[in-house]
Amino acid sequence: MNRIIFLIIFFLNLFCYSSFSLSNEIDSNHLKWNVEFESLNSKKKLIFCYPVIERVKDFYFYSYLFETKNETSSNKIEEIKMKYLSEYIISSFRQHVIIKNLVKELNEMSNNGDWTLELRQNYIKNDTLMSLSEKYIGKEYIKIMSSKIPYNCFRIYDEFFGVNSASKFTQKELDVIQDISIEEFEKRETNLKNKLKN
């Protein structure tokens, strides 16, 4: 009996230690992200931030799904969707501006400089700065949002492009970016719902 209790305590301690180590690893990676970020010039900082903005978009997308999962009122669902979709569009716009101004050679690979989700994911994997950033931030978008990492990215974005960077675009260009963002958001939702059905 004592041996069983000892084994239970041992495994509980091991589990707690593993959880603590994982937490430290995540914090350590976020610290590494910040150190790397501070070592870069402004243009490279913005490229380094590109995967972070992708995680911010993930946060808004999954927050919408979470808040509406038990909601039955179609009006309420639409209200929640508009709240998170508007933030999703703003984040997509920031990505568009970074690509259009800093990674110009990629504009020919896309529609007017607007990347598909697949093109973004492939490029992030192959670009040295973006893949390093992706490695450090990880996939846990809630922890990323609770860190100072998104703040650092939005601050450097505003410093580099100006707070009102949208004023440099025509209304037609802004409408195209918005339409692409909405289409991407809705496609993600449809794909996820289809996966859950299967």
C-alpha positions as CSV (number, residue, x, y, z in Angstrom):
1,M,0.0,0.0,0.0
2,N,2.8,2.4,0.9
3,R,4.5,1.6,-2.3
4,I,1.4,2.5,-4.3
5,I,1.1,5.8,-2.4
6,F,4.8,6.5,-3.1
7,L,4.4,5.8,-6.8
8,I,1.3,8.1,-7.0
9,I,3.2,10.9,-5.2
10,F,6.3,10.3,-7.5
11,F,4.2,10.5,-10.7
12,L,2.3,13.6,-9.4
13,N,5.6,15.3,-8.7
14,L,6.9,14.3,-12.1
15,F,3.8,15.7,-13.8
16,C,4.0,18.9,-11.8
17,Y,7.7,19.3,-12.7
18,S,7.0,18.6,-16.4
19,S,4.3,21.2,-16.4
20,F,6.5,23.7,-14.7
21,S,9.4,23.0,-17.1
22,L,7.0,23.5,-20.1
23,S,5.8,26.8,-18.6
24,N,9.5,27.9,-18.2
25,E,10.3,26.8,-21.7
26,I,7.4,28.9,-23.1
27,D,8.5,31.9,-21.0
28,S,12.1,31.4,-22.0
29,N,11.1,31.3,-25.7
30,H,9.2,34.5,-25.3
31,L,12.2,36.1,-23.7
32,K,14.3,34.9,-26.6
33,W,11.8,36.4,-29.0
34,N,12.1,39.8,-27.3
35,V,15.9,39.7,-27.2
36,E,16.0,38.8,-31.0
37,F,13.4,41.5,-31.7
38,E,15.5,44.2,-29.9
39,S,18.6,43.2,-31.9
40,L,16.9,43.9,-35.3
41,N,16.5,47.1,-37.3
42,S,13.0,48.4,-37.8
43,K,12.3,46.7,-41.2
44,K,13.5,43.3,-39.9
45,K,11.5,43.8,-36.7
46,L,8.4,44.1,-38.8
47,I,9.2,40.9,-40.8
48,F,9.9,39.2,-37.5
49,C,6.4,40.3,-36.3
50,Y,4.6,38.8,-39.3
51,P,4.0,35.4,-37.6
52,V,2.9,37.2,-34.4
53,I,0.2,39.0,-36.3
54,E,-0.9,35.6,-37.7
55,R,-1.3,34.4,-34.1
56,V,-3.3,37.5,-33.3
57,K,-5.6,36.7,-36.1
58,D,-5.9,33.1,-34.7
59,F,-6.8,34.6,-31.4
60,Y,-9.7,36.7,-32.9
61,F,-10.9,33.8,-35.0
62,Y,-11.0,31.2,-32.1
63,S,-12.4,33.8,-29.7
64,Y,-15.3,34.2,-32.1
65,L,-15.9,30.5,-32.2
66,F,-15.6,30.1,-28.5
67,E,-18.1,32.9,-27.7
68,T,-20.6,31.7,-30.2
69,K,-20.4,27.9,-29.6
70,N,-23.5,27.9,-27.2
71,E,-25.2,30.9,-28.6
72,T,-28.6,30.4,-30.2
73,S,-29.6,33.9,-31.2
74,S,-28.5,34.6,-34.8
75,N,-28.4,38.4,-34.1
76,K,-26.1,37.8,-31.1
77,I,-23.8,35.5,-33.2
78,E,-23.6,38.2,-35.9
79,E,-22.8,40.8,-33.3
80,I,-20.0,38.7,-31.9
81,K,-18.7,37.9,-35.4
82,M,-18.6,41.6,-36.4
83,K,-16.6,42.4,-33.2
84,Y,-13.9,39.8,-33.9
85,L,-14.0,40.0,-37.7
86,S,-13.2,43.7,-37.6
87,E,-10.1,43.0,-35.5
88,Y,-9.2,40.1,-37.9
89,I,-9.4,42.6,-40.8
90,I,-7.2,45.1,-39.1
91,S,-4.6,42.5,-38.5
92,S,-4.8,41.3,-42.1
93,F,-4.3,44.9,-43.2
94,R,-1.2,45.2,-41.1
95,Q,0.2,42.0,-42.7
96,H,-0.7,43.4,-46.1
97,V,1.2,46.6,-45.4
98,I,4.3,44.7,-44.2
99,I,4.4,42.5,-47.3
100,K,3.6,45.3,-49.8
101,N,6.4,47.5,-48.4
102,L,9.1,45.1,-47.1
103,V,8.8,41.9,-49.0
104,K,8.1,43.4,-52.4
105,E,9.5,40.5,-54.5
106,L,6.6,38.4,-53.2
107,N,3.9,40.6,-54.7
108,E,4.1,38.8,-58.0
109,M,3.3,35.5,-56.2
110,S,-0.1,36.7,-55.1
111,N,-3.1,38.7,-56.0
112,N,-2.1,42.4,-55.7
113,G,0.2,41.5,-52.9
114,D,-2.4,39.7,-50.9
115,W,-1.3,36.3,-49.8
116,T,-3.5,33.3,-49.3
117,L,-3.3,31.5,-46.0
118,E,-1.4,28.7,-47.6
119,L,1.2,31.0,-49.2
120,R,1.7,32.8,-45.9
121,Q,2.3,29.5,-44.0
122,N,4.7,28.3,-46.6
123,Y,6.7,31.5,-46.7
124,I,6.9,31.7,-42.9
125,K,8.4,28.2,-42.9
126,N,11.1,29.2,-45.4
127,D,12.0,32.7,-44.3
128,T,14.8,32.7,-41.7
129,L,13.4,35.6,-39.6
130,M,9.8,34.5,-39.8
131,S,10.5,30.8,-39.0
132,L,12.6,31.9,-36.0
133,S,9.9,34.1,-34.8
134,E,7.3,31.3,-35.3
135,K,9.6,28.9,-33.3
136,Y,9.8,31.3,-30.4
137,I,6.2,32.3,-30.1
138,G,4.8,28.8,-30.6
139,K,1.2,28.0,-31.3
140,E,-0.5,29.0,-28.0
141,Y,-2.1,32.2,-29.2
142,I,-3.7,33.0,-25.8
143,K,-0.3,33.0,-24.1
144,I,1.1,35.2,-26.9
145,M,-1.8,37.7,-26.5
146,S,-1.1,37.9,-22.7
147,S,2.6,38.6,-23.3
148,K,4.0,42.0,-24.5
149,I,5.0,40.5,-27.9
150,P,1.9,41.8,-29.8
151,Y,2.2,45.2,-28.2
152,N,5.9,45.4,-29.4
153,C,4.8,44.5,-32.9
154,F,2.0,47.0,-33.0
155,R,4.2,49.7,-31.5
156,I,6.9,49.2,-34.1
157,Y,4.3,49.0,-36.9
158,D,2.8,52.4,-35.9
159,E,6.3,54.0,-35.5
160,F,7.4,52.7,-39.0
161,F,4.2,53.2,-41.1
162,G,2.4,55.8,-39.0
163,V,-0.7,55.4,-36.9
164,N,-3.0,56.0,-39.9
165,S,-1.3,53.8,-42.4
166,A,-4.7,53.1,-44.1
167,S,-4.8,56.7,-45.4
168,K,-2.1,55.8,-47.9
169,F,-4.5,53.4,-49.6
170,T,-7.4,54.1,-51.9
171,Q,-10.9,53.0,-50.8
172,K,-10.9,50.4,-53.5
173,E,-7.7,48.9,-52.2
174,L,-9.0,48.9,-48.7
175,D,-12.2,47.2,-49.9
176,V,-10.2,44.5,-51.6
177,I,-8.2,43.8,-48.4
178,Q,-11.4,43.7,-46.4
179,D,-13.1,41.3,-48.8
180,I,-10.1,38.9,-48.9
181,S,-10.0,39.0,-45.1
182,I,-13.7,38.2,-44.7
183,E,-13.4,35.4,-47.3
184,E,-10.5,33.9,-45.4
185,F,-12.2,34.2,-42.0
186,E,-15.4,32.5,-43.4
187,K,-13.4,29.8,-45.2
188,R,-11.6,29.0,-42.0
189,E,-14.9,28.7,-40.2
190,T,-16.4,26.5,-42.9
191,N,-13.4,24.2,-43.0
192,L,-13.3,23.8,-39.3
193,K,-17.1,23.0,-39.1
194,N,-16.6,20.4,-41.9
195,K,-13.8,18.8,-40.0
196,L,-15.9,18.5,-36.9
197,K,-18.7,16.8,-38.8
198,N,-16.4,14.1,-40.2
